[in-house]
Amino acid sequence: MCDVAELYETANSAASKGCGCSYELYVQKLTREIDHTASHLAPDQAAALQDYARQKGDYAPDADEGHLEGFCCHGIDYGCCPAGCEAPEDEEWDSEDEEAARIALNEEIMAEIEAEEELARLSAIAVRDAQVLDRISSIRRRVAA
């Protein structure tokens, strides 16, 4: 059984990286981290993690992007964002097709990042396994000698 408090703290730490973000952006990042972590757990463990996160108060899976109307994607007033976000002109707003294409591209990029992370994790495991096998071989040579 996993420790939901520990999983929550891990997600919280990941969401807090690059701090200085608005509360709204932090909630979005934390919710994404919790949901991502929960997707890799058994259903009962995932539900326990999400319930724990709801109790902590910053988990908002039902929040829609509409609550940021009038604000940039960082949850800060247009023109005040340190990232330089300015209010788009009316004709600059994306059509639904452009928005869907951007979302699909974002999901594709996230999948690539996750695949790279998994490959790095597996490579680290392979290195550790090789070190263990080398150690076992040296012990066997000493015992045989």
Stockholm file with secondary structure:
# STOCKHOLM 1.0

chainA/1-145         MCDVAELYETANSAASKGCGCSYELYVQKLTREIDHTASHLAPDQAAALQDYARQKGDYAPDADEGHLEGFCCHGIDYGCCPAGCEAPEDEEWDSEDEEAARIALNEEIMAEIEAEEELARLSAIAVRDAQVLDRISSIRRRVAA
#=GR chainA/1-145 SS CCCHHHHHHHHHHHHHTTCCCCHHHHHHHHHHHHHHHHTTSCHHHHHHHHHHHHHHTCCCTTCCGGGGTTBCTTSSBTTTCTTCCCCCCGGGSCCHHHHHHHHHHHHHHHHHHHHHHHHHHHHHHHHHHHHHHHHHHHHHHHHHC
#=GC SS_cons         CCCHHHHHHHHHHHHHTTCCCCHHHHHHHHHHHHHHHHTTSCHHHHHHHHHHHHHHTCCCTTCCGGGGTTBCTTSSBTTTCTTCCCCCCGGGSCCHHHHHHHHHHHHHHHHHHHHHHHHHHHHHHHHHHHHHHHHHHHHHHHHHC
//
